[in-house]
Amino acid sequence: MYTIDLTVFEDRLERAVERARERDIIIPTFAQMKDPSLTPDKFKGELASIGLWDLHPRNLFRITWHNEPKASGGGFGGVNYLELPSSLTGVPARIIVLVGKWFPTGAHKVGAAFGCLVPRLVTGQFDPTTQKAVWPSTGNYCRGGAYDSALLACESIAILPEEMSKERFEWLANIAGETIKTPGSESNVKEIFDKCWELRASGEDLMIFNQFEEFGNYLWHYEVTGHAMEEVLQQVMGPRDRYRGLSSATGSAGTIASGDYMKQLFPDSKIVASEALQCPTLLENGYGAHRIEGIGDKHVPWIHNAKNTDMIVAIDDNAVVNISRLFNEPAGREYLIGQGVPEGVVSQLDLLGFSGISNVLTAIKAAKYYEMGEEDVMLTVLTDSMELYQSRLKEMHEEYGEYSEVDASADFARWLQGESTDNLLELRYEDRRRVHQLKYFTWVEQQGRTYEEIQEQWYGRDYWVDFQKQIPEMDALIDEFNQKVGLI
């Protein structure tokens, strides 16, 4: 059986407990992140005076989709989501997006990082008094990891490509203990892996939380994002509506794990994976570089359940960057309102960061391919918002000049209303197997995973379920840790 190792190391656990007691740290369970009404009233009261991005340990309880959408002092409510009208998407299907902006750091990756770090912390496998947590990433994950580390009183090292937006580096300079820039852009993942091997060989006391292979990433999204999606459907679906599927960039294969949960509830639903057309690794074993920041590629993540994936879509990065101007420039917003897009929706389009725009375009392609109608519902996720890409808008403004009504008309017609079903593949069994087999070259040949486990991922009946079943055990360990800390 392959599962997350939850062996307890009592001596290091004792030091972790003492550190938590000193720093007033209480750790939420997965159950509380799914349903923050379970959070003790004492801590809810404390959050009333704490900013969403503040480096305060109580913000661990804000690692949830249920935060009140405000920058400071917010409580908990329903899942943050937005429904995009057909006047914007060009398809009759209902496309509903979960909003990631209202997590601490402005992106849901704080949850993925939590899922990787906390099981090691509450078992004593990670010692916050002696070790540093290393967060290899193409953007938001290392930000989430550095933030969680700060809240959990751990030293951190963030690794990300040097060509990522400057907002990320400016923020990390104040949060992470160290930031390492690797060559290239978000498509240069191998360079990040190479830096991890260099750090392992350095002799420094480190623990590397590689989101592309850490099942804590998979489990957080399976459990927390999956249940948030279920809750949204319960709220928005009428008696004749039908949930059709989830679209998500593969990225680290964290977010797309929520599709595994949803497919257990809706067995005929689809999981639609996307990537950049300029780097079509899954679609045609391709390579390249692109501008859809944060999704990572040129390999298949170890935690991607390829056997459960129904479709691959490649999104042109030109569509993403041009739509970002359409959604955020004054002329673009005015044009959209003139085309009948409700002003209330237009005013919220800055909730879509680059990968969020790509995810929406993926949902549109799937809706067109499957000929979805008004009673069909597609879900997707906005990992972050344009708050993290303002420098990119400024760069485009400087390079291309003022954004005009003519530009808006062209972008709306070409990149939204004109989105087609090209660069798309509905996966047969052998296509899924081809994608899975690509893992071998990265993970077995380069990263030390075993042939036996990659075979078990494909042929094993319970491989993925065995991980999913660990969540109650992890919550029990978190509860035990908190009891030892003694602050509740």
Residue, then its C-alpha position, 0 to 999 in steps of 0.5 A: m500500500y502506498t500512502i503518506d508516511l504518518t510515523v510519529f517521531e516523539d522527540r522532534l514532535e515535542r520540540a514542535v509542540e513547544r514551538a507552537r505553544e511559544r508562538d500561540i499556534i493552533i492548527p485547523t483540521f481538514a474538517q474545519m477548513k471544509d466547514p469553518s463553522l466548526t472553528p472555535d468561537k474564540f478564534k473567530g472573534e480574534l479574526a475580527s481584528i486581523g487582516l487577511w494577509d497578516l502574518h498571524p497564526r489565526n490566519l491558518f483558520r482562513i485557509t478555506w474557500h469560505n472567507e468573507p470577501k474583505a481585506s480585514g476582519g472578515g468572518f466566514g460565509g458561503v463559498n466564494y464563487l462567480e457565475l459567468p453569463s453567456s453574454l461573456t462566455g459565448v456558450p449557453a452552459r453555466i460556467i461557475v468559477l470558485v474565487g481564490k483571491w480571498f485566501p491569505t496571499g490572494a491565492h488558494k495555494v496556501g491550502a496546498a502548502f498546508g496539506c504538505l507541511v502540516p502532516r510532517l509537522v504534527t508527526g514530528q517528521f519536520d522539526p521547525t526548530t532546526q529544519k528549513a522548509v523548501w518550497p519549489s514552485t512556479g509562483n503561488y505555491c512557494r508564496g503559500g509555503a513561505y506564508d504557512s511557514a511564517l504562521l507555523a514558525c518555520e524557516s523557509i526557502a522559496i524557489l521560483p523562475e526568475e521571469m515570474s511577475k515582480e509582485r511575487f518577488e517583492w512579497l517574498a522578500n519580506i516573508a521567505g527566509e530566502t528566495i532562489k531564482t531559477p533560470g527561465s519562466e513558468s515552463n522551466v520546471k526541471e531547473i527547479f527540480d535541479k535546484c532541489w537536488e543541489l540543496r539536498a546535496s548541500g548538507e543543510d538541514l532541509m525538507i523539500f515540499n515538492q508540490f508536483e509529487e507531494f500527496g498533501n497537495y492532492l489531498w487538500h484539493y480533493e477534500v477541501t476544494g472538492h467539498a467546496m465545489e459540491e457546496v456550490l452545486q447544492q446552492v446553484m443547481g435547479p432540479r433540471d440542471r446537470y453537473r457536467g465537469l471540472s476544467s483545470a490547468t494541470g499545473s502541479a495537479g493539485t486543483i485538478a484532484s478535486g475532480d476525483y472527488m466530484k467524479q465519485l459524486f457524479p460518475d459521468s462528469k468530466i475532468v478536463a485538463s489544460e495546458a499552454l498551447q506554446c508548451p503542449t506536453l500532454l497534448e502532443n508530448g511537446y515543449g516550449a515556453h509560455r506566459i500563463e504564469g504559475i501552471g508549470d509544464k514539460h512534465v506530468p506531475w506525479i500526483h496527476n491521476a491521468k487514468n481519471t482524466d477525460m480531455i486535454v485542452a491547450i490554451d493559446d497564451n495570446a488569448v490569456v494576455n489579451i483577455s487580461r487587458l479586455f477584462n481590466e482596461p477601462a475601454g475593455r470593460e466599457y465595451l463588455i457592458g455595451q455587449g450586454v455583459p452585466e455591469g456587476v460581472v464586469s466589475q469583478l473580472d479582476l478576480l481572474g488572474f492569468s491561470g484563471i482566464s485559461n481555466v475559463l477558456t478551457a471550460i468554454k472549449a469543453a462546453k462547445y465540444y460537448e454541446m452543452g446547453e443552459e441546464d449544463v454546469m461546468l466548474t473551474v477555479l480562479t487560483d489567484s486574481m489580477e492583483l498579482y499581475q498589475s506589473r504585467l498590465k503595465e508592461m503591456h500598456e508600455e509595449y502596445g500603448e493605450y487599449s482602445e474600443v477597437d482592441a476590445s472589439a477584436d479581443f472579444a470577438r477573437w479570444l472569447q466569442g471565437e474560442s473553438t474546439d481546436n487543440l483539444l483531445e478527448l482521451r481514449y484509454e490508450d491516450r490516458r496511458r500515454v499521458h501516465q507513461l510520460k511520468y516515467f522519464t521525470w519521476v523514475e529516471q530523474q527524481g527517484r520514484t520507483y517503477e513499482e509505484i508508477q505501475e501501481q498508480w495505473y494498475g492498482r485498484d485502490y492506489w488513489v483511494d488509499f491516500q484519500k482514506q488518510i484524511p481522518e487520520m491526519d485530522a486526528l493527528i492535528d487534534e492530538f497536536n493541538q491538545k498537547v500544545g494546550l491553548i484551546 
